[in-house]
Amino acid sequence: MKMLMVDQLFEQEVYVWSKMRHPNVLSLMGFALCSDTGYPLLISLWMDRGSAWMYIMANPHWTLMYHARVSPKHVQGHPFA
């Protein structure tokens, strides 16, 4: 049952991210399962500053809330909003 929930959440994340079109949101290139762990992976373009987590850890003065201020305007009217 738990695995089904994880699969559904992953599918939803893939769907939502694949529909996003915004200059501050990387495009989803694809998805895969890690051969070692079986964990689902979301694939985007390589970013020189690393993942969002790495960037936030290296720049604690920046927060997701700062960057998310435009998000409600952007997703308004989309079926996943």
Steps between C-alpha positions, in 0.01 A plus 500: 500500500778744595687433174185573301474837674864579417440402137193724480682794657792452261267487200326815619835678543608397149171623357505835682866573427458403133228767465694783667622776270681781681846658466583410862392136471724245330332285238451134582711295260383161619492254786665174596539251782837473675644157423661478846213612721190488281425860597324712239712776345389817324739621230560862403782690334829515690533812711849624587391598851365152570160394627253737666597345834872560441433860395289577806756341733778708341287819497294497821389861450297386196187308579246316293241745626683785330503320166149362541340845519424492128376141503136562600461742208665257261300189591166675537252349256701181443319175583765407757480828693 
